[in-house]
Amino acid sequence: MTSKLQRTDPRVLRTRLLIREAFIELLQELEVDKITVNRIAERATINRVTFYLHYRDIPDMIDKLAEEMINEIHAILKEAPDPPGFHIRIVLNMLEHIAENSNFYKVLLASKRIPVFTERLMKLIADFITNRMEKLEASSALNTKVKRDIAIWYGSSAIIGTIVFWLRNDMPYTPEFLASQLAELLHLPQVESP
């Protein structure tokens, strides 16, 4: 049995992008409980049937959007350089991605309307920090008096909190500057850009 890599049809991707953008626009105007499939379909210039070809309902769409966000950031984190510390390059790549998709992240992370996005990102960052700390502990490169769980809570909260305030304040600093400031605050190794 031969397995083929499945590619998503560009029309499907375009339709999902239209739905996503319509949802983001509507969230800027309305509370989430006031958003209907009809409104999303109308704004996305599709019909309701097309919406239902992609999502069961609005909660399913929100869940899938959150999953896509996590997958995108996870892909960035997977490119983290060795040694296994939490380097400035990782933070910079993540901030650049967020800046490039700022409309999406401003509405879904910086607003308090749909906490699932922030919660999932917090878990992803905490898992990433945990994994990196375990690698450092295994190599005896981690020397800290702070309990691991407290360090993880602090690090993930500091990063996510800073990103949220950065978005809420219309990104007054470049991703490069913000990454360098976070590196100073969190004592991250300064790794040269590739």
N, C-alpha and C positions, 0 to 999 in steps of 0.2 A: 504494500500500500504506500503510495507516494504522497507525501504531504506537500502542499503548495502554500507558499506565503500568500495570504489573502490581502489584497489591497482594497482599501475602501474607495468606492466609486467617487470621483471628484464632485459629482452632483449631490451625493449624500453629504459629503463634507461641506459643500456650499450651503445646503439646506440647513444643516445643523448650526453652521455659523450664523445664518440669518435668524434662526430661532434664538440662539444665544444672544445676539445683538439686540433683538427685539425685547427679550426678557430683561436685559440690562437697562435698556432705555426705559422700559415700563417701571422697573424698580426705582428709577430716579424720580418718577412721577407719582407712584402709587405705593401703598403698603402691599406686602406680598399677598395677603389674603384677598386683596381686591383685583389681583391679576388673574385673568381667565385664559383658557385655551383660545377662545375667540379673539381676545385682545392680542395675544401673542401672534396668532395666525394672521390677523389683519395687519399688524405692524411688520411682520416678516414677509408680507405679500405672498403668503401660501394659504392653502385651505386647511381646515381642521383635520381632514383625513390625512394629509401629509404630516401634520404634527404627530398624529397617532401612529404613523408608520415608524416614527423615531422614538417616541416616549409613550408610556402608558397614561401618564397624567402629569400634572405640574410637580408633585413631590418626586416622581421618578426622574423628571428632567433635572430638578435641583440636585438630586443624588448623583446623576450621571455627570453634571457639570462639575460638581465637587470632585468626583473621581478623575475627571480629565485634568483638573487643576493639579491634583496630587500627583498624577502620572507625569505631567510636564515638569513639576518641581523635582520629583524623584529622579527623572532622567538627568537633570542638572546635577543633583547630589551624587549620582552614580559616577560622574566624571571626576570626582574628588581625587586630588593627587595624593600620592604617598609621600612621606609617612602619614599615618592615619590621624593626624590632628585635624582641627577645624580651621582651615586656612582662609585667608582673605579672598583668594580666588573663588572659592565656593560661594562665599557671601556675595561677591561682586557678580558672578554669573547669575545668581538668583535675583539680585536687585535689578540687573539689566533686563532679565526676562519679565519681571514685574513691571518695570517702567515701560517696556514695549507693549504690554497688555494692560496699561494703567486703568482704562475705563472699566474693564472687567474686574480687576482687583480692588479698585476704589469702591465700587458698589458692593462687591461680595465680601471683602475683608474689612474694609474701613467702616462699613455701616454695621449697626448692631441688629439688623433686620433678620439675617439668616446666619445664626452662629455656627452651623455645620461646617462652613468653609474654614473659619478660623480654627475650630476644634480639630478638623482633619489636618490642617497645616501644622498646628501645634504638635499633634501626635507624630507626624512625619519628621519634624525637626527633632523632637525628643528621641525618637527611634534612631535617627541618624547620629545624634550626639552619643547615645548609649552605645551604639555599635562602634563608634570611633574610640570611645573611652575604653571599651573592652579590649580593643586591639592594642591601645597604649598600655593598659594594665598587663596584658599578656607579654608585651615586650619590655616591661619594667620601665617604660618611658614616662609613666604618669606618676607624679609625686605631688600629692595634694593632701591637705588635712581636712578638706571638705568632703562630706559624705557624698557618694556618687549620685544618689537620687536628688539631693539638694542641688548639686552642680547641674544636673540635667534640667531640673525645673527652672533654675535661674537662667541658664543659657538659652533654653528654648523660649522662655517668656520674654527675655530681653530682646532677642532677635525679632520675634513676632510683634511684640509691643512697639518696637522701633519702626518696623515696617508699617504697621497700622497708623502710627502718628505721622510718619512720612507721607503716606497716602492722604490722610485727612487734611494735611497742610499743603496739598497740591505739589508734593515732591520738590521742596525748595532747594534741595541739594542733588547733585548728580549721583548716580549709582556709585561711581568711583570714590567720590568724597565720602559718602555715607559708609561705604565698605571700609574705607581707611579709618574712619572714626570708630566704627564697631570693632575693628581689629585692635585699636588702641584700648578701648574699654574692656574688651574681652581677652586681651593679651593673646591675640591670634598671631600665628607665625606669618610674617610677610613673605609671600611667595611671589616671585616674579611672574609677570604675565607670559603666556606662551609665545 
